[in-house]
Structure formats: structure tokens, C-alpha cells
Amino acid sequence: MSEITSRKDDHIDLAIASQHNFRDDRFEYEPMYGVHPDFKPDPFIFLGKKMNYPFWISSMTGGGSDSKKYNEIFASVCGDLGLGMGLGSCRALMEDQSLIKDFDLRSLLGPEAPFFMNLGIAQIAELISNGELNKLNDVLGALQADGLIVHINPLQEFFQPEGDLIVERPIDIVEKLKMKFLGTIVVKEIGQGMGSRSLKALSDLEIDGLELAGFGGTNFTKLEQIRTKSPENEFEFQSVGEPAIEMIRCLNELKSSMDIIISGGMNDPLEAYYHQSLCNNNSVIGQAHKVLEMAQLGRENLKTYITRFVLKMRLAQNYLTIKH
Ligand SMILES: Cc1cc2nc3c(=O)[nH]c(=O)nc-3n(C[C@H](O)[C@H](O)[C@H](O)COP(=O)(O)O)c2cc1C
């Protein structure tokens, strides 16, 4: 049977199963004006460095047993495609510099890609109060990283038995960091986003970048409650947070100049396109858990996933107009 005959037979067999009534009315579909997307690089500057496609691998592993393996997969795919990447928490590295082999990825990324180290707000507070910010510069230099991502995750820390107590307001710590640290600073939550007061304060401080890590993707309050199996904590505080779309609307009103990594459940290319189109700032789409899932099936699998994801965002861009 020829390929065409077999395909036509499939169409007849599957047509009944393919009725679909749900319509996404955020878009107007214009089949008359688009062409199919290609995968040509479209270089732009993000956080002071060059990227080819608006896709960021969000901070994940650091100090775990498989960290090196996954970090190398992430970095080599970023290097091949021209993407940006944030490391997972570098706390272990700050304490034991022999772990540098797990994080030493610049040669895989190449010199142009944005590459950021990552620490929690509690570690930043400690470095500042001990007058040890120079340690941060040492590690940044050793990694040849372009700057620092600071994660602020008080709900997770509270529900994590070994979590850090936040005793000083994160905004005050970030302000001190901004005064004393000359490098590029990005601030992020890790899955529950931030409300308008926090966003305004960061925008007023002229922080270089923000990763939204909005509500609707990986939820670390939930993760800790599952991990610790504590009946006392079950299901508490998991449902609070700010979705990326709300944060984008707020940032647009603030007319903030920060570069934005739009993340928090951005696993659907149509959602990603919608969010990025609404965001007035220079922005990229960030993903964590899906990237990890794809990397678990190997480097080529991750590279294909990201390539297809970017192509599908371009498909949306070519055929769909956002209704405002
Ligand atoms: C396995 C895993 C580990 C993570 N570790 C960190 C971390 O060390 N530091 C950090 O800032 N965020 C961390 N995150 C949060 C992600 O960077 C991201 O902001 C968040 O998961 C939302 O993206 P997602 O919905 O695509 O997973 C982690 C996420 C995952 C899935």
C-alpha cells in the first residue's frame, strides 16, 4: 500500500475520533497570511548576552548525585542552539569548591550564552552579614558565569524541615546586594510567583532581570509537603501564588525595564506564545521540570523537544493574532 493510500485510510478511520469543540478565543486564526515557520536563529540580547531563540533552561540541579550529568546535558543543548541557562542552587559549591566539576559548564555553553549562578536569599543575607560577598565573586569568576540569580521561596523554606528561616525582609537584602554587588542580578520565586508590591519594589530597585516562576507549574510548597509526608502540613499554602499572566500585566503597568524569564508551567507552546506576546519587556520562556523530564530521555531528546517547542511558538506567531 502506498504512503498516500495508507494516510487517507487513517484519515477515514480517525475522523470520527477527531471531533473537537473547544475553541481558544484568545486568538484570531489567519491562515491566509502566514507561512510555515523555519528554525533560523533570530539573535537578540538578553541580560547582556546573546541568545538565538527565546528559550531559557531554568535553575535546577545543584549538589545532587545526578547534577553533573543533567547540567552537562542542559549546557550542551544551550550551547548548540544558543539558549540561556540558570544553574540550580550553588549553595553546596559555595561550601565545597571541589564540587565545581558539577557546575563548570562554560566550555559547553560557549562564550556568548547567558549563564547564571543561583543562590537563595538566606545565603545572600549570610554572605552580606559576614562581609563575605567576595566569595560570591570568586565562585562567579571560577564558573565564568554572567551574574547571579537569587531565589526567594519563603513558603518552601517554611515547610522544609531543614529550610532556612527568613529573618530579614528579602527586599532589604536584595537592596543591600544591589549596592554591594556590581554584577548582573536576577531575582526569582520558584513556582508561586510574586504579587504587585514585590514586583514594584524590584522594579524600583532596577534589578536587571526577573524570573517569574509563577503559580501553575512546579509547586515547591506541595513538593516539600509530599517529601516530608507530614500529615500536619498536608495541602496547606499550596494554592496561593501569582500566575505568570498576572505578573506580566502588573509589569506592563509598572513599565519596568527588567529582562523577564517567563516561567511557571509554560509547557504548552501556545501558552508560551500568548504570555510572551503580552509581555512588553524583553523576555524569554523558561522551563524547568519539563526540560528535566526530556533530559531524562537523553540529550538528543531534549534538543528535539526544545527545537519543536520553538518552532511551535513560531507557528503560533505566523498564524495567530492575539485579541486584546
Ligand atoms: C527539579 C527542580 C529543581 C529546582 N531547583 C531550583 C533551584 O535550585 N533554584 C531555583 O531558583 N529554582 C529551582 N527550581 C525552580 C525552577 O527554576 C522554576 O523556576 C520553577 O520550577 C518553575 O518552572 P516549571 O513550572 O517549568 O518547573 C527547580 C525546579 C525543579 C523542577
The ligand as an ORCA input file, in Angstrom:
! r2SCAN-3c Opt
* xyz 0 1
  C      13.984     19.690     39.925
  C      13.902     21.182     40.122
  C      14.871     21.825     40.882
  C      14.823     23.212     41.060
  N      15.825     23.834     41.760
  C      15.846     25.189     41.814
  C      16.960     25.837     42.401
  O      17.907     25.229     42.882
  N      16.946     27.204     42.419
  C      15.917     27.913     41.883
  O      15.968     29.154     41.876
  N      14.856     27.320     41.334
  C      14.791     25.967     41.278
  N      13.733     25.348     40.667
  C      12.596     26.159     40.155
  C      12.700     26.359     38.646
  O      13.862     27.079     38.293
  C      11.468     27.096     38.056
  O      11.523     28.448     38.416
  C      10.142     26.508     38.502
  O      10.220     25.106     38.607
  C       9.011     26.855     37.529
  O       9.219     26.281     36.280
  P       8.447     24.952     35.765
  O       6.986     25.147     36.070
  O       8.770     24.896     34.310
  O       9.013     23.781     36.518
  C      13.747     23.964     40.487
  C      12.770     23.292     39.726
  C      12.828     21.929     39.544
  C      11.756     21.243     38.721
*
